[in-house]
């Protein structure tokens, strides 16, 4: 009897120990689950705080950049719209054409800009009109939309770019015909400085492709296009300063940004022109090209564009933005 009672007591004790250990394990699991849920809540709160801080920082940076854009564009618009810069820009460009080749006496011969296959010349100089057309056309479009121009006036403003493009195409064709008619193709003899006349019916393009020498009269078409694009950009951007002075609502960031890009493009074209004059001086081909570019600007912006719409002329820059007295 004693042994049976002892065995029963032992089994009861073991059952109690199992029950107590199982309850302890359940308690541990519950506390572990609760701690995991609390940690996930803490992580979510931290992420929300970090996201809110990043959003505030982003808004602050956007406001800072917008303020810098407004300040820079206002300053540049006032400078380009002033009578001193706008009225004498063509004189400054003429002085650059006249005295730019003198810099060839001091510029290094092995500079990166002395290489005609430079990236700047290949990607920008060969597509000068394309870049100018895109940026100036975008600026005219956004400015007309900001001023709420009717469609007819918007098309007249954009037609200025089309007219300049047609003028450049006609000049390119005529100058190419003139060069082919006035030049001759030579083939240099091997081991001698004497030149042998090979073909009189070759054009300049085919002669140069055959690695021969072309001699004749020429006009620098690169200088013509760059000069005309510089004068065009100055004329189109000079109305932005008076527009800012009289408008009640500040223009949006896209218009200011495209205006800033046009200023950068104008600076780039002037730098390219200076590099051409300093590293590759060609007298009088470059001066003739600059003179033709000046005559094109003079005939369009100072002549035809100032006529009445009844003559079928495009609108003058600033038409529809100001009154008649302000425009003059």
Secondary structure, 3 states (H helix, E strand, C coil): CHHHHHHHHHHHHHHHHHHHHHHHHHHHHHHHHHHHHHHHHHHHHHHHHHHHHHHHHHHHHHHHHHHHHHHHHHHHHHHHHCHHHHHHHHHHHHHHHHHHHHHHHCCCCCCHHHCCCCHHHHHCHHHHHHHHHHHHHHHHHHHHHHCCCCHHHHHHHHHHHHHHHHHHHHHHHHHHHHHHHHCEEEEECCCCCCEEEEECCCCHHHHHHCCCEEECCCCCHHHHHHHHHHHHHHHHHCHHHHHHHHCCCCCCHHHHHHHHHHHHHHHHHHHHHHHHHHHCCCCCHHHHHHHHHHHHHHHHHCCHHHCCHHHCCCCCCCECCECHHHHC
